[in-house]
Amino acid sequence: MLEDVFRAKYPSVRGANVVVDRMTGWPKGYGFVRFGDLNEQARAMTEMNGMLLSTRQMRIGAAVNKKNRDAQ
């Protein structure tokens, strides 16, 4: 569903995944969308922030690599 919603507006979407709890199989409430075009990615981050996906409001931000985040 996540990929379909983004791909409908942004053709450069290369893939998307929702993170799932290994124990329960339920979504954890966040996911990632990969883009082929950085301009389209920036536009999507602005335009899709606050939009509803099913019943949940999306909060969009850039992903941060764990190695870089932990070093700070």
Phi, psi and omega per residue, in radians:
M1 nan -0.773 -3.128
L2 -1.008 -0.852 -3.126
E3 -1.102 -0.723 -3.134
D4 -1.062 -0.747 -3.119
V5 -1.115 -0.775 -3.120
F6 -1.290 -0.716 -3.105
R7 -1.121 -0.513 3.136
A8 -1.095 -0.528 -3.127
K9 -1.827 -0.441 -3.008
Y10 -2.272 1.724 -3.056
P11 -1.139 -0.285 -3.119
S12 -1.451 0.053 3.114
V13 -1.040 2.226 -3.110
R14 -1.767 -0.235 3.137
G15 2.841 2.894 3.115
A16 -2.705 2.645 3.039
N17 -2.573 2.555 3.064
V18 -1.805 2.295 -3.125
V19 -1.324 2.309 -3.062
V20 -2.066 2.431 3.069
D21 -1.168 2.199 -3.080
R22 -1.156 -0.565 -3.098
M23 -1.334 -0.774 -3.029
T24 -1.723 -0.411 -3.061
G25 1.396 0.048 -3.138
W26 -1.560 2.568 3.074
P27 -1.054 2.486 3.121
K28 -1.446 -0.176 3.092
G29 1.784 0.153 3.061
Y30 -2.549 2.834 -3.129
G31 -2.766 -3.062 -3.077
F32 -2.365 2.484 3.076
V33 -2.179 2.267 3.131
R34 -1.803 2.374 -3.118
F35 -2.057 2.636 3.044
G36 -1.621 -0.244 -3.077
D37 -2.215 2.073 -3.089
L38 -1.137 -0.593 3.104
N39 -1.150 -0.722 3.111
E40 -1.171 -0.644 3.088
Q41 -1.060 -0.827 3.139
A42 -1.093 -0.721 3.121
R43 -1.117 -0.748 3.137
A44 -1.116 -0.666 3.141
M45 -1.087 -0.613 3.120
T46 -1.387 -0.861 -3.032
E47 -1.241 -0.602 -3.055
M48 -1.580 -0.230 3.132
N49 -1.093 2.176 -3.139
G50 1.608 -0.180 3.131
M51 -1.284 2.725 3.115
L52 -1.541 2.395 2.973
L53 -2.088 1.860 -2.975
S54 1.095 -1.959 -3.133
T55 -1.914 0.057 -3.061
R56 -1.884 2.398 3.076
Q57 -1.431 2.289 -3.125
M58 -1.463 2.384 2.963
R59 -1.991 2.020 -3.000
I60 -1.790 2.344 3.059
G61 -2.676 2.827 3.121
A62 -1.269 2.436 3.083
A63 -1.247 2.502 3.113
V64 -2.057 2.227 3.108
N65 -1.033 2.359 -3.122
K66 -0.984 -0.699 -3.137
K67 -1.066 -0.761 3.136
N68 -1.214 -0.672 -3.122
R69 -1.157 -0.774 -3.095
D70 -1.229 -0.424 -3.131
A71 -1.309 -0.319 -3.078
Q72 -1.400 nan nan
